Amino acid sequence: MFIATLIAEGLTDGHLDQAYDVLDRTTACGADYRWRWLEEGKAADISFSNDPGNARAVLESEFPGIDIIVQPEAGREKKLLVADMDSTMITVECIDELADYAGIKAQIAEVTERAMRGELDFASALDARVALLKGLEESAIDRCLAERVRLSPGAETLVKTMRARGALTILVSGGFTRFAEPVGEMLGFDRVIANRLEIAEAKLTGTVTKPIVDSSTKESTLLDALAERGLAAEQSLAVGDGANDLAMIRKAGLGVAYRAKPIVAAAAGARVDHTDLTALLHAQGITRAEWVVG
């Protein structure tokens, strides 16, 4: 059996009746119930028996303002979370915000956007952007963290709930340890992996310690964690927004594009475009009463 989870603020019985009817015309829905609430007015499940790809396509076409996650019913709760940081677990791209303290945000943000869309090699683009920050005072990092970095809605609840239920949680970022380590601590991640900015005499040198944390690092982090815990790929969840997240998203049991660039949204097995990161708890069948909040 498969599960279609519909998630939206203001979700109604009418939406769910319509979704059930749409599914029933294209596949075979469960006979035991039409649909069931996970959180009334916010999230609900519908069971069906075949053709999940078509079910997802039909539902996304019929309900463009609703997040829809389709997956096998068995094993929907995951035991590994691997997450991107910038524009996923936090609301900003740290390198763009840091560049603002050097007066070159627009210049760097353009390169960041192209890299996240998959138009540029990630490592080369990172080196080029960091080189432009040469000479920036180290104190700008702490100012940026305090003044610009904000946690994404639902991120803390997602991480702490999964960790409390026995999942391994890993933050792996193509950004920088000086941001990722405090963010990881705030959110409750077990582990944090990120790039290290090189600093000398309290100023950025314009370089990053090699090897760079990139797409292959994210993929290997997921695969190594599965092997370490003796887990099947189906027991993992990966979430991100940029092209450097695609490899880990494709290898995860549930790979999620969160408010993502088009190349990622098109390739991911699931998308969250309208609601917050608690959608990934609903997707696992974890009800609000079971969440760890704060």
DRENDO-1510 file (C-alpha; in Angstrom, 1 decimal, always signed):
<recs>
REC; n; res; u; v; w
REC; 1; MET; +0.0; +0.0; +0.0 .
REC; 2; PHE; +1.0; +3.6; -0.5 .
REC; 3; ILE; +0.1; +6.8; +1.4 .
REC; 4; ALA; -0.7; +10.2; +0.0 .
REC; 5; THR; -0.2; +12.9; +2.7 .
REC; 6; LEU; -1.9; +16.3; +2.0 .
REC; 7; ILE; -0.6; +19.2; +4.0 .
REC; 8; ALA; -1.8; +22.8; +4.0 .
REC; 9; GLU; -3.1; +25.4; +6.3 .
REC; 10; GLY; -6.9; +25.4; +6.1 .
REC; 11; LEU; -7.2; +21.9; +4.7 .
REC; 12; THR; -10.8; +20.9; +4.7 .
REC; 13; ASP; -13.0; +17.8; +4.5 .
REC; 14; GLY; -14.0; +19.0; +1.0 .
REC; 15; HIS; -10.3; +19.0; -0.1 .
REC; 16; LEU; -9.9; +15.4; +1.2 .
REC; 17; ASP; -13.2; +14.1; -0.3 .
REC; 18; GLN; -12.1; +15.6; -3.6 .
REC; 19; ALA; -8.6; +14.1; -3.4 .
REC; 20; TYR; -10.0; +10.7; -2.5 .
REC; 21; ASP; -12.3; +10.8; -5.5 .
REC; 22; VAL; -9.4; +11.8; -7.8 .
REC; 23; LEU; -7.3; +9.0; -6.5 .
REC; 24; ASP; -10.2; +6.5; -6.7 .
REC; 25; ARG; -10.5; +7.3; -10.4 .
REC; 26; THR; -6.9; +6.7; -11.2 .
REC; 27; THR; -5.9; +3.9; -8.7 .
REC; 28; ALA; -7.5; +1.9; -6.0 .
REC; 29; CYS; -8.0; +3.6; -2.6 .
REC; 30; GLY; -8.1; +1.7; +0.7 .
REC; 31; ALA; -11.4; +0.2; +1.5 .
REC; 32; ASP; -11.2; +0.7; +5.3 .
REC; 33; TYR; -11.5; +4.5; +5.2 .
REC; 34; ARG; -11.8; +7.4; +2.8 .
REC; 35; TRP; -9.1; +9.5; +4.5 .
REC; 36; ARG; -7.9; +10.2; +8.0 .
REC; 37; TRP; -6.7; +13.3; +9.8 .
REC; 38; LEU; -3.1; +13.6; +11.1 .
REC; 39; GLU; -3.8; +17.1; +12.3 .
REC; 40; GLU; -7.3; +18.5; +11.7 .
REC; 41; GLY; -7.2; +21.4; +9.3 .
REC; 42; LYS; -3.6; +20.9; +8.5 .
REC; 43; ALA; -2.6; +17.3; +7.4 .
REC; 44; ALA; -4.3; +14.1; +6.4 .
REC; 45; ASP; -3.5; +10.7; +4.8 .
REC; 46; ILE; -5.2; +8.7; +2.0 .
REC; 47; SER; -4.2; +5.1; +1.3 .
REC; 48; PHE; -4.1; +3.6; -2.1 .
REC; 49; SER; -2.8; +0.4; -3.7 .
REC; 50; ASN; -0.8; +1.2; -6.9 .
REC; 51; ASP; +0.9; +3.6; -9.3 .
REC; 52; PRO; +2.3; +6.1; -6.9 .
REC; 53; GLY; +4.0; +8.2; -9.6 .
REC; 54; ASN; +0.7; +8.8; -11.4 .
REC; 55; ALA; -1.1; +9.4; -8.0 .
REC; 56; ARG; +1.4; +12.1; -7.2 .
REC; 57; ALA; +1.2; +13.8; -10.6 .
REC; 58; VAL; -2.6; +13.8; -10.5 .
REC; 59; LEU; -2.8; +15.2; -7.0 .
REC; 60; GLU; -0.2; +17.9; -7.6 .
REC; 61; SER; -2.1; +18.9; -10.7 .
REC; 62; GLU; -5.5; +19.1; -8.9 .
REC; 63; PHE; -4.2; +20.8; -5.8 .
REC; 64; PRO; -1.4; +23.3; -6.7 .
REC; 65; GLY; -1.6; +25.1; -3.3 .
REC; 66; ILE; -1.3; +21.9; -1.2 .
REC; 67; ASP; +1.9; +20.1; -0.4 .
REC; 68; ILE; +1.5; +16.4; -1.3 .
REC; 69; ILE; +3.9; +13.6; -0.4 .
REC; 70; VAL; +3.4; +10.2; -1.8 .
REC; 71; GLN; +5.4; +7.2; -0.5 .
REC; 72; PRO; +5.1; +3.5; +0.5 .
REC; 73; GLU; +3.0; +3.1; +3.7 .
REC; 74; ALA; +5.5; +0.6; +5.2 .
REC; 75; GLY; +8.5; +2.2; +6.8 .
REC; 76; ARG; +7.3; +5.8; +6.5 .
REC; 77; GLU; +8.9; +6.8; +9.8 .
REC; 78; LYS; +12.6; +7.4; +9.2 .
REC; 79; LYS; +15.6; +6.6; +11.3 .
REC; 80; LEU; +18.1; +9.0; +9.6 .
REC; 81; LEU; +17.8; +12.7; +8.8 .
REC; 82; VAL; +20.4; +14.4; +6.6 .
REC; 83; ALA; +19.7; +18.1; +6.0 .
REC; 84; ASP; +21.1; +21.0; +4.2 .
REC; 85; MET; +21.5; +24.3; +6.1 .
REC; 86; ASP; +21.3; +27.4; +4.0 .
REC; 87; SER; +17.7; +28.2; +2.7 .
REC; 88; THR; +16.6; +24.9; +4.3 .
REC; 89; MET; +17.2; +24.7; +8.0 .
REC; 90; ILE; +17.8; +28.5; +8.1 .
REC; 91; THR; +16.1; +31.1; +6.0 .
REC; 92; VAL; +19.2; +32.7; +4.4 .
REC; 93; GLU; +22.3; +31.9; +2.4 .
REC; 94; CYS; +25.1; +32.8; +4.9 .
REC; 95; ILE; +27.7; +33.6; +2.3 .
REC; 96; ASP; +25.4; +36.2; +0.7 .
REC; 97; GLU; +24.6; +37.8; +4.1 .
REC; 98; LEU; +28.3; +37.8; +5.1 .
REC; 99; ALA; +29.1; +39.5; +1.8 .
REC; 100; ASP; +26.8; +42.3; +2.7 .
REC; 101; TYR; +29.3; +43.3; +5.4 .
REC; 102; ALA; +31.9; +43.6; +2.7 .
REC; 103; GLY; +29.5; +45.6; +0.5 .
REC; 104; ILE; +29.4; +43.0; -2.3 .
REC; 105; LYS; +26.2; +41.1; -1.5 .
REC; 106; ALA; +24.6; +41.5; -5.0 .
REC; 107; GLN; +27.8; +40.3; -6.7 .
REC; 108; ILE; +28.1; +37.2; -4.6 .
REC; 109; ALA; +24.4; +36.4; -4.4 .
REC; 110; GLU; +24.2; +36.2; -8.2 .
REC; 111; VAL; +26.9; +33.5; -8.2 .
REC; 112; THR; +25.2; +31.7; -5.3 .
REC; 113; GLU; +21.9; +31.6; -7.2 .
REC; 114; ARG; +23.6; +30.2; -10.3 .
REC; 115; ALA; +25.4; +27.5; -8.3 .
REC; 116; MET; +22.3; +26.4; -6.5 .
REC; 117; ARG; +20.5; +26.1; -9.8 .
REC; 118; GLY; +23.2; +23.8; -11.0 .
REC; 119; GLU; +24.6; +26.2; -13.6 .
REC; 120; LEU; +28.1; +26.4; -12.0 .
REC; 121; ASP; +30.5; +23.9; -10.5 .
REC; 122; PHE; +29.9; +24.2; -6.8 .
REC; 123; ALA; +33.5; +24.0; -5.5 .
REC; 124; SER; +34.8; +26.5; -8.1 .
REC; 125; ALA; +31.9; +28.9; -7.4 .
REC; 126; LEU; +32.6; +28.6; -3.6 .
REC; 127; ASP; +36.3; +29.3; -4.1 .
REC; 128; ALA; +35.5; +32.3; -6.2 .
REC; 129; ARG; +33.0; +33.8; -3.8 .
REC; 130; VAL; +35.2; +33.2; -0.7 .
REC; 131; ALA; +38.2; +34.9; -2.5 .
REC; 132; LEU; +36.1; +38.1; -2.8 .
REC; 133; LEU; +35.8; +38.1; +1.0 .
REC; 134; LYS; +39.5; +38.3; +1.6 .
REC; 135; GLY; +40.3; +40.9; +4.2 .
REC; 136; LEU; +36.9; +41.0; +5.8 .
REC; 137; GLU; +37.1; +41.3; +9.6 .
REC; 138; GLU; +36.5; +38.0; +11.4 .
REC; 139; SER; +34.1; +39.8; +13.7 .
REC; 140; ALA; +31.7; +40.1; +10.7 .
REC; 141; ILE; +30.9; +36.4; +11.0 .
REC; 142; ASP; +29.6; +36.7; +14.6 .
REC; 143; ARG; +27.6; +39.9; +13.6 .
REC; 144; CYS; +26.1; +38.1; +10.6 .
REC; 145; LEU; +25.2; +35.1; +12.8 .
REC; 146; ALA; +23.5; +37.3; +15.4 .
REC; 147; GLU; +21.8; +39.8; +13.0 .
REC; 148; ARG; +20.9; +37.8; +9.9 .
REC; 149; VAL; +20.7; +34.0; +10.5 .
REC; 150; ARG; +17.2; +32.8; +11.4 .
REC; 151; LEU; +15.9; +29.3; +11.8 .
REC; 152; SER; +13.4; +28.1; +9.3 .
REC; 153; PRO; +9.9; +27.6; +10.7 .
REC; 154; GLY; +9.4; +24.0; +11.9 .
REC; 155; ALA; +13.1; +23.1; +11.7 .
REC; 156; GLU; +13.7; +22.8; +15.4 .
REC; 157; THR; +10.6; +20.7; +15.9 .
REC; 158; LEU; +11.5; +18.4; +13.0 .
REC; 159; VAL; +15.1; +17.7; +14.3 .
REC; 160; LYS; +14.3; +17.4; +18.0 .
REC; 161; THR; +11.2; +15.1; +17.3 .
REC; 162; MET; +13.1; +12.8; +15.1 .
REC; 163; ARG; +16.1; +12.6; +17.5 .
REC; 164; ALA; +13.8; +11.9; +20.4 .
REC; 165; ARG; +12.3; +9.0; +18.5 .
REC; 166; GLY; +15.7; +7.5; +17.9 .
REC; 167; ALA; +16.8; +8.9; +14.5 .
REC; 168; LEU; +20.3; +10.0; +13.8 .
REC; 169; THR; +20.3; +13.7; +12.7 .
REC; 170; ILE; +23.1; +15.2; +10.6 .
REC; 171; LEU; +23.4; +18.8; +9.3 .
REC; 172; VAL; +25.7; +18.8; +6.2 .
REC; 173; SER; +26.3; +22.1; +4.6 .
REC; 174; GLY; +28.3; +23.6; +1.7 .
REC; 175; GLY; +28.4; +26.7; +3.9 .
REC; 176; PHE; +30.7; +27.3; +6.9 .
REC; 177; THR; +31.3; +25.8; +10.3 .
REC; 178; ARG; +31.2; +29.2; +12.0 .
REC; 179; PHE; +27.5; +29.2; +11.1 .
REC; 180; ALA; +26.7; +25.5; +10.9 .
REC; 181; GLU; +28.0; +24.6; +14.3 .
REC; 182; PRO; +25.9; +27.1; +16.3 .
REC; 183; VAL; +22.9; +26.4; +14.1 .
REC; 184; GLY; +23.3; +22.7; +14.5 .
REC; 185; GLU; +23.4; +23.2; +18.3 .
REC; 186; MET; +20.3; +25.4; +18.3 .
REC; 187; LEU; +18.4; +22.9; +16.3 .
REC; 188; GLY; +19.6; +19.8; +18.2 .
REC; 189; PHE; +21.5; +17.9; +15.4 .
REC; 190; ASP; +23.7; +15.0; +16.4 .
REC; 191; ARG; +26.4; +16.0; +14.0 .
REC; 192; VAL; +27.4; +18.9; +11.9 .
REC; 193; ILE; +29.6; +18.9; +8.7 .
REC; 194; ALA; +30.5; +22.1; +6.8 .
REC; 195; ASN; +33.4; +24.0; +5.2 .
REC; 196; ARG; +36.0; +25.8; +7.3 .
REC; 197; LEU; +36.8; +29.5; +6.4 .
REC; 198; GLU; +40.5; +30.2; +6.8 .
REC; 199; ILE; +41.4; +33.1; +9.0 .
REC; 200; ALA; +44.7; +34.9; +9.8 .
REC; 201; GLU; +45.2; +37.9; +12.0 .
REC; 202; ALA; +41.5; +38.2; +12.7 .
REC; 203; LYS; +40.7; +38.5; +9.0 .
REC; 204; LEU; +39.4; +36.2; +6.3 .
REC; 205; THR; +42.2; +35.0; +4.0 .
REC; 206; GLY; +39.8; +34.4; +1.1 .
REC; 207; THR; +40.3; +30.6; +1.2 .
REC; 208; VAL; +38.5; +27.5; +2.5 .
REC; 209; THR; +40.1; +24.5; +3.9 .
REC; 210; LYS; +40.2; +21.6; +1.5 .
REC; 211; PRO; +38.6; +19.2; +0.6 .
REC; 212; ILE; +35.4; +21.3; +0.1 .
REC; 213; VAL; +32.1; +19.9; +1.4 .
REC; 214; ASP; +30.1; +19.5; -1.8 .
REC; 215; SER; +27.5; +17.3; -3.4 .
REC; 216; SER; +29.6; +14.2; -3.1 .
REC; 217; THR; +30.2; +14.8; +0.6 .
REC; 218; LYS; +26.5; +15.1; +1.2 .
REC; 219; GLU; +25.9; +11.8; -0.6 .
REC; 220; SER; +28.6; +10.0; +1.2 .
REC; 221; THR; +27.5; +11.4; +4.5 .
REC; 222; LEU; +24.1; +9.8; +4.0 .
REC; 223; LEU; +25.5; +6.5; +2.7 .
REC; 224; ASP; +28.1; +6.2; +5.5 .
REC; 225; ALA; +25.4; +6.9; +8.2 .
REC; 226; LEU; +23.2; +4.2; +6.7 .
REC; 227; ALA; +26.1; +1.7; +6.9 .
REC; 228; GLU; +27.0; +2.8; +10.4 .
REC; 229; ARG; +23.5; +2.3; +11.7 .
REC; 230; GLY; +22.8; -0.8; +9.6 .
REC; 231; LEU; +19.8; +1.0; +8.0 .
REC; 232; ALA; +18.3; +0.5; +4.6 .
REC; 233; ALA; +18.1; +3.5; +2.3 .
REC; 234; GLU; +14.3; +3.4; +2.7 .
REC; 235; GLN; +14.8; +4.4; +6.4 .
REC; 236; SER; +16.4; +7.7; +5.5 .
REC; 237; LEU; +15.1; +11.2; +4.9 .
REC; 238; ALA; +17.2; +13.9; +3.1 .
REC; 239; VAL; +16.1; +17.5; +2.6 .
REC; 240; GLY; +17.6; +20.4; +0.7 .
REC; 241; ASP; +17.0; +23.2; -1.8 .
REC; 242; GLY; +20.0; +23.4; -4.1 .
REC; 243; ALA; +21.7; +21.5; -6.9 .
REC; 244; ASN; +24.4; +20.3; -4.5 .
REC; 245; ASP; +21.7; +18.5; -2.5 .
REC; 246; LEU; +20.4; +16.4; -5.4 .
REC; 247; ALA; +22.7; +13.4; -4.9 .
REC; 248; MET; +21.7; +12.9; -1.3 .
REC; 249; ILE; +18.1; +13.5; -2.1 .
REC; 250; ARG; +18.1; +10.9; -4.8 .
REC; 251; LYS; +19.7; +8.3; -2.5 .
REC; 252; ALA; +17.4; +8.8; +0.5 .
REC; 253; GLY; +14.3; +6.7; +1.0 .
REC; 254; LEU; +12.3; +10.0; +1.2 .
REC; 255; GLY; +14.2; +12.8; -0.7 .
REC; 256; VAL; +12.6; +16.2; -0.2 .
REC; 257; ALA; +13.0; +19.4; -2.1 .
REC; 258; TYR; +12.2; +22.2; +0.3 .
REC; 259; ARG; +11.2; +25.5; -1.4 .
REC; 260; ALA; +13.8; +24.4; -3.9 .
REC; 261; LYS; +15.4; +25.5; -7.1 .
REC; 262; PRO; +13.6; +24.1; -10.2 .
REC; 263; ILE; +16.3; +21.5; -11.0 .
REC; 264; VAL; +15.8; +20.1; -7.5 .
REC; 265; ALA; +12.1; +20.3; -7.4 .
REC; 266; ALA; +11.8; +18.5; -10.7 .
REC; 267; ALA; +14.0; +15.6; -9.5 .
REC; 268; ALA; +13.1; +15.0; -5.9 .
REC; 269; GLY; +10.7; +12.3; -4.8 .
REC; 270; ALA; +8.7; +14.9; -2.7 .
REC; 271; ARG; +8.4; +18.7; -2.5 .
REC; 272; VAL; +7.4; +21.0; +0.3 .
REC; 273; ASP; +6.6; +24.4; -1.3 .
REC; 274; HIS; +3.8; +25.9; +0.8 .
REC; 275; THR; +4.1; +24.7; +4.5 .
REC; 276; ASP; +7.0; +24.6; +6.9 .
REC; 277; LEU; +9.4; +21.8; +7.9 .
REC; 278; THR; +6.9; +20.1; +10.2 .
REC; 279; ALA; +5.4; +18.8; +7.0 .
REC; 280; LEU; +8.2; +16.2; +7.2 .
REC; 281; LEU; +6.8; +15.0; +10.5 .
REC; 282; HIS; +3.3; +14.7; +9.0 .
REC; 283; ALA; +4.8; +12.8; +6.1 .
REC; 284; GLN; +6.2; +10.3; +8.6 .
REC; 285; GLY; +2.7; +9.9; +10.2 .
REC; 286; ILE; +3.9; +11.6; +13.4 .
REC; 287; THR; +1.0; +13.6; +14.8 .
REC; 288; ARG; +1.3; +17.0; +16.5 .
REC; 289; ALA; +0.7; +15.4; +19.9 .
REC; 290; GLU; +4.0; +13.5; +19.5 .
REC; 291; TRP; +6.1; +16.5; +18.5 .
REC; 292; VAL; +9.0; +17.8; +20.6 .
REC; 293; VAL; +8.4; +21.6; +20.5 .
REC; 294; GLY; +11.2; +23.9; +21.6 .
</recs>
